Amino acid sequence: MDTNAEPEQTRHATNATGPPIRQLFRDVIADRVQTPRPPQAAMLFDGEVDPCWDDRSFLGDFSSEILHQGTCQPATADGLVLVTALAVDDRVPVRHRFQAVDLLFRAATVAERHLAETWPATPQHADPDSEARARNAVQAHVPTLLARWSAECPAVRLALAGLAVVFPTARTLPALTPRLRAFTHQHPQGTDIGDYVRFVLVLATQNDDQILTATERVTDAYWTGTARGVPTRPRAFHLLGQMLTQVGIGLTRAPAGR
């Protein structure tokens, strides 16, 4: 009877803490984010755990708590401190660090990307105040995130570069451009990373004519397009979002721990 009881207790303990990725996120947030924490942290620290959670379903629910169905809500800006903490911690696997930076990019560009999708109509569920607060929150974290550049893999660097061109400054763009050009020697044109990096380099020029030309050329070749009347910046961010999605898919297919 004792031998039967022990596995049952082990199962109960595992279920009580949830899937492994939840436990890891909880450890990172406990170390990096001071109390009181934003409301989304309840998913990590509440005693009650969804019995249906595995790593994948938990990650989906956690992302939705931050950016609900791809839209900003009043609490989104506060929750982004959790995402930033995960993005800069080496305990978090590469693919999840990438997802964290990607989520920050999406929170910062909700207004532009949704406008590109719904043009000429206004996005139905837009919340301009929450979108502006989320954008400002991401911008405040960008220096901390970009400081990770040398420690990151090409995929995460690409996501970081996406944030840098969303928030161009006289300091970030001159530093970003030579780093991305070094990428072009390692990742030739015609490869996924190579093509994405070259597109981000065009965005870094801040030249609307060049950006529009590159957006139309790359979209026609590979990606879901947007109406030609959409302003250049929303079209470009909509395309960059698709590129980052593809990079994320590649990382998800990589072996665990990569």
C-alpha positions as CSV (number, residue, x, y, z in Angstrom):
1,M,0.0,0.0,0.0
2,D,2.9,2.4,0.8
3,T,4.3,1.8,-2.7
4,N,1.0,2.7,-4.2
5,A,0.6,5.9,-2.1
6,E,3.9,7.5,-3.0
7,P,3.3,7.9,-6.8
8,E,-0.2,9.3,-6.0
9,Q,1.4,11.9,-3.7
10,T,4.0,12.7,-6.4
11,R,1.3,13.1,-8.9
12,H,-0.6,15.4,-6.6
13,A,2.5,17.6,-6.0
14,T,3.1,17.9,-9.7
15,N,-0.5,18.9,-10.4
16,A,-0.4,21.4,-7.6
17,T,2.4,23.4,-9.2
18,G,1.4,23.0,-12.8
19,P,3.5,22.2,-15.9
20,P,7.3,22.7,-15.8
21,I,7.2,25.9,-17.8
22,R,4.9,27.5,-15.2
23,Q,7.3,26.5,-12.4
24,L,10.2,28.0,-14.3
25,F,8.4,31.3,-15.0
26,R,7.3,31.5,-11.4
27,D,10.9,31.2,-10.2
28,V,12.1,33.8,-12.6
29,I,9.4,36.3,-11.7
30,A,9.9,35.7,-8.0
31,D,13.5,36.6,-8.4
32,R,13.1,39.6,-10.8
33,V,9.8,41.3,-10.1
34,Q,9.1,42.9,-6.7
35,T,5.8,42.8,-5.0
36,P,3.1,44.0,-5.5
37,R,3.2,42.2,-8.9
38,P,0.8,43.0,-11.7
39,P,-2.4,41.0,-11.8
40,Q,-1.3,38.6,-14.5
41,A,1.2,37.1,-12.0
42,A,-1.7,35.3,-10.4
43,M,-1.4,32.7,-13.1
44,L,2.0,31.9,-11.7
45,F,1.5,32.2,-7.9
46,D,-2.1,31.2,-7.3
47,G,-2.5,27.9,-5.5
48,E,-5.2,26.8,-7.8
49,V,-3.9,25.3,-11.1
50,D,-5.8,24.5,-14.2
51,P,-5.6,20.6,-14.5
52,C,-5.7,20.8,-18.3
53,W,-2.5,22.9,-18.4
54,D,0.5,21.4,-20.1
55,D,3.4,23.6,-21.2
56,R,1.8,24.6,-24.5
57,S,-1.7,25.4,-23.2
58,F,-0.2,27.3,-20.2
59,L,1.9,29.5,-22.6
60,G,-1.1,30.3,-24.7
61,D,-3.1,31.3,-21.6
62,F,-0.3,33.3,-20.2
63,S,0.2,35.3,-23.4
64,S,-3.5,35.9,-23.6
65,E,-3.5,37.2,-20.1
66,I,-1.0,39.8,-21.2
67,L,-2.3,40.6,-24.7
68,H,-5.8,39.3,-24.7
69,Q,-6.6,37.8,-28.1
70,G,-4.0,40.1,-29.6
71,T,-5.5,43.3,-28.2
72,C,-4.4,45.7,-25.4
73,Q,-6.5,46.0,-22.3
74,P,-6.0,48.4,-19.3
75,A,-3.8,45.9,-17.5
76,T,-1.6,45.0,-20.5
77,A,1.0,47.7,-19.8
78,D,1.5,46.6,-16.2
79,G,1.9,42.9,-17.2
80,L,4.7,43.7,-19.7
81,V,7.2,43.9,-16.8
82,L,6.7,40.1,-16.4
83,V,7.4,39.5,-20.1
84,T,10.5,41.6,-19.9
85,A,11.8,39.7,-16.9
86,L,11.4,36.4,-18.8
87,A,13.0,37.8,-21.9
88,V,16.3,38.7,-20.1
89,D,16.8,35.6,-17.9
90,D,19.1,32.9,-19.2
91,R,17.1,30.2,-17.3
92,V,14.3,30.7,-19.8
93,P,14.9,28.6,-22.9
94,V,15.7,30.4,-26.1
95,R,12.4,29.8,-27.8
96,H,10.5,31.2,-24.8
97,R,12.8,34.2,-24.6
98,F,12.1,34.8,-28.3
99,Q,8.3,34.5,-27.6
100,A,8.7,37.0,-24.8
101,V,10.4,39.6,-27.1
102,D,7.9,38.8,-29.8
103,L,5.0,39.5,-27.4
104,L,6.6,42.8,-26.5
105,F,6.8,43.7,-30.2
106,R,3.2,42.8,-30.7
107,A,2.1,44.8,-27.7
108,A,4.0,47.8,-29.0
109,T,2.6,47.6,-32.5
110,V,-1.0,46.6,-31.9
111,A,-2.4,49.8,-33.3
112,E,-0.4,49.7,-36.5
113,R,-0.8,46.0,-37.3
114,H,-4.5,46.0,-36.7
115,L,-5.0,49.1,-38.8
116,A,-3.1,47.4,-41.6
117,E,-5.5,44.4,-41.3
118,T,-8.8,46.3,-41.2
119,W,-8.0,49.3,-43.4
120,P,-9.9,51.5,-44.3
121,A,-12.1,50.6,-41.3
122,T,-11.1,51.2,-37.8
123,P,-10.2,48.1,-35.7
124,Q,-13.4,47.0,-33.9
125,H,-11.8,46.3,-30.5
126,A,-9.2,49.1,-30.4
127,D,-8.5,50.6,-27.1
128,P,-6.2,53.6,-27.9
129,D,-5.5,54.5,-24.3
130,S,-4.4,51.0,-23.4
131,E,-2.4,50.7,-26.7
132,A,-0.6,53.9,-25.9
133,R,0.2,52.8,-22.3
134,A,1.5,49.4,-23.6
135,R,3.6,51.0,-26.2
136,N,5.2,53.4,-23.6
137,A,5.8,50.4,-21.3
138,V,7.6,48.5,-23.9
139,Q,9.7,51.5,-24.9
140,A,10.8,51.9,-21.3
141,H,12.1,48.3,-21.3
142,V,13.9,48.5,-24.7
143,P,17.4,49.6,-23.3
144,T,17.4,46.6,-20.9
145,L,16.4,44.3,-23.7
146,L,18.9,45.6,-26.2
147,A,21.7,45.2,-23.7
148,R,21.2,41.4,-24.2
149,W,22.2,41.5,-27.8
150,S,25.7,39.9,-27.5
151,A,24.3,37.1,-25.4
152,E,21.5,36.1,-27.7
153,C,21.1,33.8,-30.7
154,P,20.2,35.1,-34.2
155,A,16.5,34.5,-33.8
156,V,16.2,36.5,-30.6
157,R,18.5,39.2,-32.0
158,L,16.1,39.6,-34.9
159,A,13.2,40.1,-32.5
160,L,15.3,42.6,-30.6
161,A,16.0,44.4,-33.9
162,G,12.3,44.5,-34.5
163,L,11.8,46.4,-31.2
164,A,14.7,48.7,-32.1
165,V,13.1,49.8,-35.4
166,V,9.8,50.3,-33.6
167,F,11.5,52.8,-31.3
168,P,14.3,54.3,-33.4
169,T,16.6,56.7,-31.6
170,A,19.8,58.5,-32.5
171,R,21.6,56.0,-30.4
172,T,20.0,52.7,-31.2
173,L,19.9,52.8,-35.0
174,P,23.6,53.7,-35.5
175,A,24.5,50.7,-33.2
176,L,21.9,48.4,-34.8
177,T,22.8,48.9,-38.4
178,P,26.4,47.6,-38.4
179,R,25.3,44.6,-36.2
180,L,22.7,43.7,-38.7
181,R,25.1,44.1,-41.6
182,A,27.4,41.6,-39.9
183,F,24.4,39.2,-40.0
184,T,24.1,39.5,-43.7
185,H,27.5,37.9,-44.1
186,Q,26.5,35.0,-42.0
187,H,23.0,34.6,-43.4
188,P,22.8,35.1,-47.2
189,Q,19.9,36.4,-49.1
190,G,17.4,33.7,-49.8
191,T,17.5,32.3,-46.3
192,D,14.8,33.1,-43.8
193,I,17.0,34.9,-41.3
194,G,18.9,36.6,-44.1
195,D,15.8,38.0,-45.8
196,Y,14.3,39.1,-42.5
197,V,17.5,40.9,-41.5
198,R,17.7,42.7,-44.8
199,F,14.1,43.9,-44.4
200,V,14.9,45.2,-40.9
201,L,17.9,47.0,-42.3
202,V,15.6,48.8,-44.7
203,L,13.3,49.7,-41.8
204,A,16.3,51.1,-39.9
205,T,16.8,53.7,-42.8
206,Q,13.5,55.4,-41.7
207,N,13.1,56.2,-45.4
208,D,9.4,55.8,-46.3
209,D,10.1,55.3,-50.0
210,Q,12.6,52.6,-49.4
211,I,10.5,50.9,-46.8
212,L,7.4,50.9,-49.0
213,T,9.3,49.5,-51.9
214,A,10.8,46.7,-49.8
215,T,7.5,46.0,-48.1
216,E,5.7,45.6,-51.4
217,R,8.5,43.5,-53.0
218,V,8.8,41.1,-50.0
219,T,5.0,40.9,-49.5
220,D,4.4,40.0,-53.1
221,A,6.9,37.2,-52.9
222,Y,6.1,35.5,-49.6
223,W,3.5,37.1,-47.3
224,T,-0.1,38.0,-46.7
225,G,-0.5,41.5,-48.1
226,T,-2.4,44.5,-46.9
227,A,-4.3,47.2,-48.8
228,R,-2.1,49.6,-50.7
229,G,-3.7,52.5,-49.1
230,V,-2.4,51.5,-45.7
231,P,0.2,53.9,-44.4
232,T,3.8,52.7,-44.8
233,R,4.6,52.1,-41.1
234,P,1.6,49.9,-40.4
235,R,2.2,47.9,-43.5
236,A,5.8,47.3,-42.6
237,F,5.1,46.3,-39.0
238,H,2.3,43.9,-40.2
239,L,4.9,42.2,-42.5
240,L,7.6,42.1,-39.8
241,G,5.0,40.5,-37.4
242,Q,4.5,37.7,-40.0
243,M,8.3,37.2,-40.3
244,L,8.7,36.9,-36.5
245,T,5.8,34.4,-36.4
246,Q,7.7,32.3,-38.9
247,V,10.9,32.5,-36.9
248,G,9.0,31.4,-33.8
249,I,7.6,28.4,-35.6
250,G,11.1,27.4,-36.5
251,L,12.2,27.6,-32.9
252,T,9.2,25.7,-31.7
253,R,10.2,22.8,-34.0
254,A,13.8,22.9,-32.6
255,P,14.8,20.3,-30.0
256,A,13.9,21.1,-26.4
257,G,16.3,23.4,-24.7
258,R,17.3,25.2,-27.9
